[in-house]
Structures are given as C-alpha cells and as structure tokens.
C-alpha cells in the first residue's frame, strides 16, 4: 500500500551532529488510512519560546483528533486545564487532546520555555491517552532518564537524520511511544519516587551539554544548589554521583555511535564529550569492560 510523506523542518540553532540536536520541528503527512486509524506521527520537535506570543488554546484549534505530549527541558511554562493553572518546570510534561479545555503558554514571569513535543493521532493513541488522563492526570512528572523522554530524544535524532522515511515505520514509532508512556504512567500509579526539581534541572543540563567541557560544578550551578548539598542530593535521588551520571551519558552515546556509525574512535571521543581518544578509551574500558574497538567488533553481526 502506497503512502505519501511531506516532511517539514525548521532549523533554529547549530548544525546537526550525531551527538547534538537542533531546535526545530518536523511534520509528517502520511496517506495510509489503515495506519492513520491505528497510530501515527503528526509532528515532533525541540523548541524554545521567549515571547508571550506563544499561546495555544485547546478549544480553538483546527488540527482535531490529535494527542500532544510536551516535556519541559529548561525554563518555565504554564498550562491552564479546566480553570486550574499548572506551572511546568524541567522534568514536567503534559498530555492533552485536541480539542480540549486547556491553554498552554509562556507566562509573563518566565524568560523562556524550552521543551520537546510529540503529536500523535490514531485510535490506539486516543484510547491510551484517555486512560492515562483518567488514572494519573494530564500533568506528568518524570526524570530525563524516563523511557518516554529517552524515546522522544531518539525520535528527534531519527528525524534529524531523515530516518523516518515511511508510514509503517512512523506508525511503529507512534505505537511504541504510546506503550512506553502508558507503561511508565502505570508505575506512577504505584508510587514511583520522583526526583526533586533541582536534580532534574541538573540531569537535564548534563544531557543537553555532555558534548561540552562541563563538570559537576556546572551541574550544581544548574540545580541552584551549593556543590556540597547538590552532590549529596544527587546521589540520594539517582543512585549515582554527578560525575558517574555524566560519564554514563557519554559512554552510552559512545556505544550507540560505535554500534551504528563508521566514525573513528577519535571522532566518537569528541562527539561523546572527551578531549582525546586515549582518555576516552581508558574511560570506556573501565565502564564497559572492553575497548571501544572490541565493542564495535562484537556488534558488527547485530
């Protein structure tokens, strides 16, 4: 069955590398009716808003039958739902239906609102969205390592690399994200411990800047806490020290690049946030138990 794709992208920041993402949005328009009824991607992106002109009213939108997931990565936003205002800080997401009785916007007291978003449609998405809203609510609190957040990161990288190429592939991504979100929200019902906002801000800073020469001091500054208190609180919340957390982000990115690209060890070292290949190899071997070369060789057949 043939499908038709229209890809729209607006780039707003730096040129793309495999380890960084630009601010921008991607729109997908597929014509396969069966997949449209099941689950499909409408749009996704990573955006930063700095003006109060950013204001969406859920009762006055034309693109009906859509379902939005929006996750705050920096700054502060707000959403009014049925007369109640919720402040959206890093680590908080909302899910809403189009149309709906809500309004989300950049409030007057906020300098910026940076967020990732994913808009889906389809009967499966509608069913699970409604269940999540009924059981947990429209406001979700999740750390940047939460599977739904990581999945949106992966989708953004795939979109930026033009890897979302057909309706069946996009439908699979939409379905998988919906299942990830529903499963995660099921754990929220069981009282999953949430990270404090300051720790989420620090961890999100590490995820957004791991390719740069950052340190635990920079993470502490992003949290708004002193280095001493930050280190204790971070270890208590995440089970890792700040440097262990930062190292795990970099090594996981290196593993991904080793398994899926032909970049040299020197190139991967830089893309993962290390100054040189020798130090990168030393850290990688300590974390993974094997050298980068052997890791790549073991993943060739996969």
Secondary structure, DSSP 8 states (H G I E B T S, - for coil): -------EEEE-SS--BTTB--SEEEE-----HHHHHH-EEEEEEEEEE-STT-EEETTS-SS-SEEEEEEEEEEEEEEEETTEEEEEETTEEEEEEES-SEEEE--TT-S-EEEEEEEEESHHHHHHHHHHHHHT-SEEE--TTSHHHHHHHHHHHHHHTT---SHHHHHHHHHHHHHHHHHHHHHHHTT-----HHHHHHHHHHHHHTTS---HHHHHHHHTS-HHHHHHHHHHHHSS-HHHHHHHHHHHHHHHHHHH----HHHHHHHTT-S-HHHHHHHHHHHHSS-HHHHHHHTS--
